[in-house]
């Protein structure tokens, strides 16, 4: 669970919606510390091989499929996601990395 502005957000639900995008291979939603509230939503997205994908594409996709408070703030388009031997995303490694200058912030654009 991600806690944002008093709301509980299911990371699984955010993952499921974003992975429904035809250009997304895999993704991982997780909470990162926020200056204003408990957490903000961040997502690391791995596009399908050879396919161009922008954070804006994902925001448009999410805005019609998720409640407003569930749409991620931060985006990281990655070549691959860290996986366990059973092919589950190691979200704790992404969370440890947190927000960096390379991440796209929806509030800044």
LINVENTA-V739464 format. One record per residue. N is the residue number from 1. RES is the residue in three letters. PHI is phi in degrees with one decimal (* if undefined). PSI is psi in radians with two decimals (none if undefined). NEAR is the number of other C-alpha atoms within 10 Angstrom. Layout:
n & res & phi & psi & near
N & RES & PHI & PSI & NEAR
N & RES & PHI & PSI & NEAR
//
This chain:
n & res & phi & psi & near
1 & UNK & * & 2.53 & 13
2 & UNK & -114.2 & 2.36 & 20
3 & UNK & -109.8 & 1.98 & 18
4 & UNK & -130.3 & 2.11 & 20
5 & UNK & 48.9 & 0.79 & 13
6 & UNK & 80.1 & 0.02 & 10
7 & UNK & -108.1 & 2.44 & 12
8 & UNK & -89.3 & 2.27 & 12
9 & UNK & -119.7 & 2.27 & 19
10 & UNK & -81.2 & 2.00 & 15
11 & UNK & -61.5 & -0.62 & 18
12 & UNK & -59.2 & -0.76 & 12
13 & UNK & -65.5 & -0.73 & 14
14 & UNK & -63.2 & -0.79 & 23
15 & UNK & -56.9 & -0.83 & 18
16 & UNK & -60.1 & -0.76 & 15
17 & UNK & -65.3 & -0.84 & 15
18 & UNK & -66.9 & -0.66 & 25
19 & UNK & -69.1 & -0.22 & 19
20 & UNK & -77.0 & -0.22 & 13
21 & UNK & -67.1 & 2.31 & 15
22 & UNK & -62.8 & -0.32 & 10
23 & UNK & -99.5 & 0.03 & 19
24 & UNK & -101.8 & 2.26 & 18
25 & UNK & -86.8 & -0.87 & 16
26 & UNK & -155.4 & 2.67 & 20
27 & UNK & -149.9 & 2.94 & 23
28 & UNK & -146.0 & 2.05 & 25
29 & UNK & -96.7 & 2.49 & 26
30 & UNK & -158.5 & 2.85 & 26
31 & UNK & -91.1 & 2.50 & 23
32 & UNK & -127.7 & 2.64 & 23
33 & UNK & -56.9 & 2.50 & 16
34 & UNK & -117.7 & 2.55 & 12
35 & UNK & -72.1 & -0.47 & 8
36 & UNK & -103.6 & -0.56 & 9
37 & UNK & -134.7 & -2.88 & 11
38 & UNK & -62.8 & -1.03 & 15
39 & UNK & -145.7 & 2.80 & 17
40 & UNK & -113.8 & 2.78 & 22
41 & UNK & -91.0 & 2.27 & 23
42 & UNK & -123.5 & 2.59 & 27
43 & UNK & -136.3 & 2.35 & 28
44 & UNK & -101.9 & 2.24 & 23
45 & UNK & -124.4 & 2.28 & 26
46 & UNK & -106.5 & 1.95 & 20
47 & UNK & -71.0 & 2.83 & 22
48 & UNK & -64.5 & 2.59 & 14
49 & UNK & -54.9 & 2.30 & 10
50 & UNK & 75.1 & 0.17 & 7
51 & UNK & -110.5 & 2.32 & 10
52 & UNK & -81.4 & 2.43 & 10
53 & UNK & -149.1 & 2.35 & 15
54 & UNK & -117.5 & 2.76 & 14
55 & UNK & -57.8 & -0.63 & 21
56 & UNK & -60.5 & -0.67 & 13
57 & UNK & -58.4 & -0.74 & 12
58 & UNK & -71.0 & -0.69 & 21
59 & UNK & -60.2 & -0.83 & 18
60 & UNK & -59.0 & -0.76 & 11
61 & UNK & -60.5 & -0.82 & 16
62 & UNK & -68.4 & -0.64 & 20
63 & UNK & -61.1 & -0.45 & 14
64 & UNK & -98.2 & -0.03 & 10
65 & UNK & -124.8 & -0.24 & 14
66 & UNK & -127.4 & 2.67 & 16
67 & UNK & -61.7 & 2.65 & 11
68 & UNK & -54.2 & -0.73 & 10
69 & UNK & -70.4 & -0.22 & 15
70 & UNK & -93.2 & -0.27 & 21
71 & UNK & -66.9 & 2.18 & 24
72 & UNK & -58.1 & 2.58 & 23
73 & UNK & -90.0 & -0.75 & 20
74 & UNK & -110.0 & 2.51 & 24
75 & UNK & -132.3 & 2.44 & 23
76 & UNK & -131.7 & 1.92 & 21
77 & UNK & -86.7 & 2.08 & 18
78 & UNK & -122.5 & 2.73 & 12
79 & UNK & -74.3 & -0.58 & 11
80 & UNK & -155.9 & 2.77 & 14
81 & UNK & -108.5 & 2.56 & 20
82 & UNK & -69.2 & 2.25 & 13
83 & UNK & -122.1 & 2.64 & 12
84 & UNK & -79.3 & 2.98 & 9
85 & UNK & -59.3 & -0.39 & 6
86 & UNK & -94.9 & 0.24 & 6
87 & UNK & 70.7 & 0.44 & 9
88 & UNK & -94.9 & 2.54 & 11
89 & UNK & -70.2 & 2.32 & 17
90 & UNK & -86.3 & 1.42 & 13
91 & UNK & -61.6 & -0.54 & 19
92 & UNK & -61.4 & -0.57 & 11
93 & UNK & -69.6 & -0.67 & 12
94 & UNK & -67.4 & -0.73 & 21
95 & UNK & -64.4 & -0.69 & 18
96 & UNK & -60.6 & -0.67 & 9
97 & UNK & -67.4 & -0.66 & 10
98 & UNK & 65.8 & -2.78 & 15
99 & UNK & -85.7 & 2.29 & 17
100 & UNK & -125.8 & 3.08 & 10
101 & UNK & -63.6 & -0.41 & 6
102 & UNK & -79.1 & -0.19 & 9
103 & UNK & -82.8 & 2.50 & 17
104 & UNK & -86.9 & 2.27 & 19
105 & UNK & -106.7 & 2.02 & 17
106 & UNK & -59.9 & -0.53 & 14
107 & UNK & -74.0 & -0.40 & 7
108 & UNK & -97.5 & -0.64 & 7
109 & UNK & 83.6 & none & 8
//
